[in-house]
Amino acid sequence: MEVPGDRGVPEAATSGREEGKSLGEWKGRVGSKVAAGAALGAAGGALAATLNQLSLVGTAFNMSANFAIFAGLCGTTQELIRASTSAEEVTLGNSVASGFLTGGFLCGVNRGPKSVLPGALGFGAAVGLAHYLDANFFHTQDSYKRALVCLDLLEVRDEGERRRLEEGAKSQAWSVSSLWPESLPAPIRIHSEEEVEELARKRRESLNDRMNKP
């Protein structure tokens, strides 16, 4: 006999899992942008400190923190715009709007009301240009997406998009053996993919045998 209301429990549980997965995807996307901004800021700070004879650690840390804050706010704004428009991906218009709002806000806080519009226009154009260059030439968003999928922080539901990411990963892959000249003796033993899989299988079997021993 079926008790009324039982059917709603699995649906609620599924809804909760979907919300948790969506939150994980959001955190993963914004977190990756914060990490990339911090790394870019640290590199730029180190270069600026070297050229201007400034404190290397202090300058690199300061620029890294500023870039990370901007990337975090801009990434969060992108996610809010994406969610409000029910878009699957961050579009060029989304990036321009996010840079415009984030740049205007930060410039207004740091330099006063007069810098809001110049900062918004400048950062909006910069973020839009970065989005365009990445979408057409560098494709770093695909690399981030593959990393998030590997970490189980992003679920790609569209079959065509999943296939595109897999094909892109294969096309970008390279091996040392393919680059080493055949006329020269290899200083190390380079295993093929099949050999690596076989070694991994044997290693797993060995570990299982050790764990199952009384």
N, C-alpha and C positions, 0 to 999 in steps of 0.2 A: 504494500500500500504506500503510495507516494504522499508525503506530507507537504501541504501547500507551503510555498515559499522556499523549498529546497533548491528549486531551479535558479533562484537569484543568487545563491551563495557562490557557485562557480563563476557566474558572470561578474560578481563583485571582486572575486579573487583575481580573475583575468584582468579586470579594469585596473586593479591595484598594481599588478605586474607591469601592465602597459605604461602606467604613469611613472613607475620606478624606472623603467627602461628609457622612457623619454627624458626623465630628469638626468639619468646617467649620460645620455647622448649630449644633452645640453651642457653639462659640466665638462664632458670630454672635449667638445668643440671649443668652448671658451678657455678651458685650461690649456689646450694646445696653443691657442693664440697668445695667452699670457706667457707661456714658456718661450715661444718664438720671439715675442717682443722683448723679453728679458735678455735672451741671447743676443739679439740684434743690437740692443742698447749697450750691452757690455762690450761687444766688439767695437761699436762706434765710439764708446767712451775711451776704450784703450787706445784707439787710433788717435782720437783728439788729444788725449793726454800725452802721447808720444810726440805729436807734431807741435804742441804748444808748451811742452815741458811742464806739465801739471802732475799732480798726484795720480798715479796710475790706478791704485785701488779705489780712491775716493771718487775720481771722475767716472770710472767704469761702473761703480756701484750706483752712483747718482743717475746716470743715464739709463742703466738697466732698470732701476726702479721706476723712472718716469715712463719708459717705453712699456713696461709691464702694466702700469696703471692705465695708460691709454689703451693698450690692447685689450685689457679686461673690460673696461667700460665700453669700448667700441664693439667688442664681441658680444657683450650682454645686450647692447642696443640692437645689434643685428639679429640676435635670437628673438628679442621681443617683437621686432618688426616682422620677422619670418613667421612667428606664431600668430600674430594678429592678422596677417594676410593669408594664412594657411598655405604658404609656399613650401615646397619640398626642399629647395636649396636657397642659399643666399645669392640674390641677384645683384647685378651691377648697380641698379637703382638703390637697392638696400644698402650696399656698401657706401655709396655716395651720401645717402641720408644719415647713416650711422656716423661717418666721419664728420659730417656737417654738425650734427648735434653734439657729438663728443668733443670735437675741437672747439666749438663755440663755448661749451660749458667750461672746459678746463682753462681756456684763455680768459674767460670772464672771471673765473675764480682767482687766477694767478695775477692777471694784469689789469683787471678792471673792465667796466662795461664797454669802453671804447674798442677793446680788442676782441669783442665777441664776434662781430661780423667778419673781420679779416681772418680770425682764427677758424671760424666755421667754413669759410670759403676755401682757405688754404688746405685744411685737413680733409675737407670733403673731396677736393680735387685729388689730393695725394692718395687717399684710400681708394677712390674710384680708379685712379691710374694703376695702383697696385693690383686691384682686383682684375682689371682688364689684362695686364701683363701676365698675371698668374694663370688666368683662364685660357689665354691664347699661346703662351710660350713656356712658362715654368712648371705649371701643373703641381704646385706644392700642396694644394688642397686635396688632390687625389692621394698624395703620399700620406697626409695626415689622416685621411679617411681610412686608408688601408691599415694604418697603425691602430686606429681606434677599433676597427673591426677585429684585428688580431687580439686586442686587449679586452674584447667583449664589451666595449663601451658604446658601440654603435651597431645597430642592426639594419642592414640594407634589405629592404623588403622587395624592391623592384628587381626582377630577374635580369632585365637588360642592364641595369646599373651595376649589379653584382658581377655580371659577366664582363662588363667594360673594365671594372677595377681589376679583375683577375687577369685579363689580357694585358692591361697596362703594366701589371707587376711582372709578368713574364717577359714583356718587351724591354723592361728596364733592367732585368736581371743580367748578370755577367759572371763569368767564372775565370779564375786565375789560369786554368789549363788552356782556355781558348786564347789567352793573351801571351802565353809563354812560347817563345820560338822553338820549333821542333828540333832545330839544329843544335841547341844547347841542352846539356843535361840539367834536369830539374833539381834544384837543391833540396826539395822536399817532395814527399810522395803526395800527389794530388789525386784524391778519390773522386770517382764519378758519383752522380746522384744515387744510382742504384747501390753502389758500395756504401755510401753514407747511410742509406736506409737500412741496409743489411747489418751494418755495424751497430746502428741504434737499436735494431730488433734484438740482436744478441746481447747488447748491454741491458735491455729491459728484462730479458729472460734471466740473465745472471742475477740481477737485483731481485727478481721475484723468487728465484731459488734460495737466495740468502734469507729473504724475509720469511719464507715458508719452512725453513729448517727449524726443528724443535730446539 
